[in-house]
Amino acid sequence: MSGILLEVCVDDPDGLRAAIDGGADRIELCSALALGGLTPSPGLMALAGPPPVPVYAMIRPRAGDFVYRPTDLDAMRRDIDAARHAGLAGVVLGASLADGRLDAQMLRKLTGHAAGLGLTLHRAFDLVPDFAEAMAIAEDLGFERILTSGGAKSAPEAVDGLARLIELAARRISVMPGSGITVDTIDALLPGLAVTEIHSSCSVREPAQDPRLVEMGFVAGERRRTDAATVRAMKARLGAFPTTL
């Protein structure tokens, strides 16, 4: 039996260091977490690799929906190349059709370009009308895991839905709960869900340092900062829930 793995999402160099220092098992590297996470800059990717723990780069070229066009595909292929060049362990992908179903054709092009890298399917999965169909596509394309809130705004709101997804996956692919998971909410998920990994920002809120930045529209009134002590606290909490696999 082994403990539940902790993936921490970060979007800047300080967050990367805090996640590593706090003991994260894997890192999802992004920019703009306030927008749901976008592709990190080549500089941040280079800073993350070769990493002491596995780092997966988010490949999401713009904010908004996950319906991608040929120009988006070209950018995403180049971003995958940057992740590979930086020595990162994998990439986080997702693409949707207009009706919310996974865009299997687009994802096949992206996963083919990412051959040799680890693959996580991101929360575009939470928009699909048919979880079974989407999970079958993910398995066929070679994804290792699905990051999901169970179709709800946050994972703690969808415990029953997550349990059904885990049953549907039947250990063929990992279901990794994410969104709204904190030290305070983790007990709503565990030990009731037979998961091997969870996803969290392990962040704390802090106000903007300079009110002029807020007035000028450069920053929001507060930001979330990855916190090493919070990562350690989450790791300790997860240690109380060994996996059943």
C-alpha positions in Angstrom: 0.0 0.0 0.0 1.3 3.5 -0.8 0.1 7.0 0.0 -2.1 9.1 -2.3 0.0 11.2 -4.7 -0.3 15.0 -4.5 -0.2 17.0 -7.7 0.2 20.8 -7.2 -0.7 23.3 -9.8 1.6 26.4 -10.0 1.9 29.4 -12.3 5.2 31.2 -11.4 8.8 30.5 -10.3 8.1 31.0 -6.6 5.1 28.6 -6.7 7.3 26.0 -8.4 9.9 26.3 -5.6 7.2 26.2 -2.9 5.6 23.1 -4.4 8.9 21.3 -4.5 10.0 22.4 -1.1 6.6 21.4 0.4 7.0 17.8 -1.0 4.6 17.8 -4.0 4.8 14.4 -5.8 4.1 16.0 -9.2 3.6 19.6 -10.5 1.2 20.9 -13.1 3.0 23.9 -14.6 0.8 26.7 -15.9 0.5 30.4 -16.3 -2.6 32.4 -15.3 -4.2 30.0 -12.8 -6.8 32.8 -12.2 -8.0 32.0 -15.7 -8.1 28.2 -15.1 -4.5 27.8 -16.2 -2.8 28.6 -19.6 0.4 27.4 -21.2 3.4 28.4 -19.2 6.1 30.5 -20.8 9.1 28.8 -22.4 11.2 30.5 -19.6 9.2 29.0 -16.8 9.3 25.6 -18.6 13.1 25.8 -18.8 13.3 26.8 -15.1 11.2 23.7 -14.2 13.4 21.2 -16.1 15.0 18.9 -15.6 12.9 18.8 -12.4 13.4 16.9 -9.1 9.8 15.7 -9.4 7.7 15.1 -12.5 6.4 18.3 -14.1 3.5 18.3 -16.6 3.0 21.5 -18.6 -0.5 22.8 -19.3 -1.0 23.1 -23.1 -3.8 25.7 -23.4 -2.9 28.6 -25.7 -5.7 31.0 -24.7 -8.4 31.7 -22.2 -12.0 30.8 -23.0 -13.4 27.6 -24.4 -11.6 24.5 -25.5 -12.8 24.5 -29.1 -9.6 24.9 -31.0 -8.9 25.9 -34.6 -5.9 25.1 -36.9 -4.0 28.2 -35.7 -4.5 27.0 -32.1 -3.3 23.5 -33.0 -0.1 25.0 -34.5 0.6 26.9 -31.3 -0.1 23.9 -29.1 2.3 21.7 -31.1 5.0 24.3 -30.6 4.2 24.5 -26.9 4.5 20.7 -26.7 7.9 20.9 -28.3 8.9 23.5 -25.7 7.9 21.2 -22.9 9.9 18.3 -24.4 12.9 20.6 -25.0 12.8 21.7 -21.3 12.9 18.0 -20.2 9.5 18.0 -18.6 7.7 14.7 -17.9 4.4 15.3 -19.6 1.7 17.6 -20.9 -1.9 18.4 -19.9 -4.3 18.5 -22.8 -7.9 18.9 -23.6 -10.1 19.9 -26.6 -13.8 20.1 -27.1 -16.4 20.1 -29.9 -19.0 22.8 -29.9 -21.5 20.5 -28.2 -19.1 19.8 -25.3 -17.9 16.3 -26.5 -14.2 15.7 -26.6 -12.7 16.6 -30.0 -11.1 13.2 -30.6 -9.6 14.2 -33.9 -7.8 17.2 -32.4 -6.7 15.3 -29.4 -5.3 12.5 -31.6 -3.2 15.1 -33.4 -2.0 16.6 -30.1 -1.3 13.3 -28.4 0.5 12.0 -31.4 2.7 15.1 -31.4 3.4 14.5 -27.7 4.5 10.9 -28.2 6.9 9.9 -25.4 5.5 12.4 -22.9 3.1 11.6 -20.1 -0.5 12.7 -20.8 -3.2 14.2 -18.5 -6.6 15.0 -19.9 -7.7 18.3 -18.3 -11.2 19.5 -17.1 -12.6 19.8 -20.6 -13.7 16.4 -19.6 -16.1 18.0 -17.1 -18.1 19.6 -20.0 -18.9 16.4 -21.8 -22.5 15.1 -22.1 -21.4 11.4 -21.9 -18.6 10.5 -19.4 -18.4 6.9 -20.6 -17.8 8.0 -24.2 -15.2 10.6 -23.1 -13.4 8.1 -20.9 -13.2 5.6 -23.8 -11.7 8.3 -26.0 -9.1 9.2 -23.3 -8.1 5.5 -22.9 -7.8 5.0 -26.6 -5.5 8.0 -27.0 -3.2 6.8 -24.2 -4.0 9.3 -21.4 -2.7 8.3 -18.0 -5.2 10.2 -16.0 -8.3 12.4 -16.2 -8.3 15.6 -14.0 -11.9 16.1 -13.1 -14.3 17.7 -10.6 -16.9 15.1 -11.5 -18.8 17.6 -13.6 -19.4 20.1 -10.8 -17.8 23.4 -10.0 -15.6 21.8 -7.4 -14.8 18.2 -6.6 -16.2 18.2 -3.0 -19.6 19.0 -4.5 -19.5 15.8 -6.7 -18.4 13.0 -4.5 -21.1 10.6 -5.8 -20.3 11.6 -9.4 -16.6 11.0 -8.8 -17.3 7.6 -7.3 -19.2 6.6 -10.4 -16.3 7.8 -12.6 -13.9 5.7 -10.6 -16.1 2.7 -11.0 -16.4 3.3 -14.7 -12.6 3.7 -15.1 -12.2 0.2 -13.5 -8.5 1.0 -12.9 -7.8 1.3 -16.6 -7.2 5.0 -16.3 -6.6 7.1 -13.2 -9.4 9.5 -12.1 -7.7 12.4 -10.3 -10.1 14.7 -8.4 -9.3 18.4 -8.7 -10.9 21.8 -8.1 -11.7 23.1 -4.6 -9.6 20.5 -2.8 -7.9 21.9 0.3 -6.8 20.7 3.7 -10.2 21.7 4.9 -12.3 19.9 2.2 -10.2 16.8 1.6 -12.1 14.8 4.2 -15.3 15.2 2.1 -13.6 13.1 -0.6 -11.5 10.6 1.4 -11.5 7.8 2.4 -14.8 7.3 0.5 -13.1 7.6 -3.0 -10.6 4.9 -4.1 -8.2 7.3 -5.7 -4.4 7.2 -6.1 -3.8 10.9 -6.7 -5.4 14.3 -6.1 -4.9 17.8 -7.6 -4.7 21.0 -5.5 -3.3 24.5 -5.7 -2.2 24.3 -2.0 -2.4 28.1 -2.1 -3.1 31.0 0.3 -4.8 34.3 -0.4 -2.8 37.5 -0.2 -3.8 41.1 -1.0 -2.2 43.0 -3.8 0.9 44.8 -2.5 0.3 48.1 -4.4 -3.2 49.5 -4.6 -2.2 51.5 -7.7 -1.8 48.2 -9.6 -5.4 47.3 -8.7 -6.6 50.8 -9.7 -4.9 50.6 -13.1 -6.3 47.2 -13.7 -3.0 45.4 -13.8 -3.9 43.0 -11.0 -6.9 41.8 -9.0 -7.4 42.9 -5.4 -5.9 39.6 -4.2 -4.0 36.7 -5.6 -3.5 33.1 -4.6 0.1 32.0 -3.8 1.3 28.5 -3.7 2.4 27.9 -0.1 5.0 25.3 0.9 3.5 24.9 4.4 0.1 24.2 2.9 1.7 21.6 0.6 3.3 19.9 3.6 -0.1 20.0 5.5 -1.9 18.4 2.5 0.8 15.7 2.2 0.4 14.9 5.9 -3.3 14.7 5.6 -3.1 12.4 2.6 -0.8 10.2 4.5 -3.7 9.2 6.7 -5.5 7.7 3.7 -3.4 5.0 2.1 -4.6 3.9 -1.3 -6.4 0.6 -1.7 -4.7 -0.3 -5.0 
